[in-house]
Amino acid sequence: MIPINLFNQLLALATIGMQVAIVVLLLSIVTYSKIGYAKALVDIVGKNAIALAGLVALAATVGSLIYSEVAQFEPCNLCWYQRMFIYPQVILLGIALFKKDSRIVDYILGLSIVGGVIAAYHYFIQITQTAGTLCSALEGSTSCITIFFMEYGYITIPFMSLVTLSLIIVIMIAQKIRKTI
């Protein structure tokens, strides 16, 4: 098994890569009908959206399990809520991929948006170090403001969750655009 510090750095680099992908894909969505390569990128991502989003959700699920089961980082309440919105996506997207059913997009968008709002809130309270009421609901659990690590001065576990869910949202939007235009 790789050392947890190396794992943190690898996931932080993957997070930066996902941030770049989000920006490029969003710019391609905005310029979809005006620039040929933007249309081509959105079409490729949209055509493979279920598989791509499934891989992103699977990687997030495996990463979170490594943090809790291998690194022994005890998830806080908000971490569990974020997991509740990411974990089912692996199964739902897997089934949709197997059945070639693109009608799953709206459900994945719903899960990702709610999970993303929770992740954004969690990241905000970590950075500001202000505990919210959702965090202190259970005694004895890890505080939601606990930062297990911070890479590059801003990447924490909730930030990785936020970026993951944001990428899934943008991928699903690309699929919807490809289907409607």
Secondary structure, DSSP 8 states (H G I E B T S, - for coil): ---HHHHHHHHHHHHHHHHHHHHHHHHHHHTTTT-HHHHHHHHHHHHTHHHHHHHHHHHHHHHHHIIIIIS-----HHHHHHHHHHHHHHHHHHHHHHHT-GGGHHHHHHHHHHHHHHHHHHHHHHHHT---TTTTSSTTS--TT--S--BTTTB-HHHHHHHHHHHHHHHHHHHHHHHH-
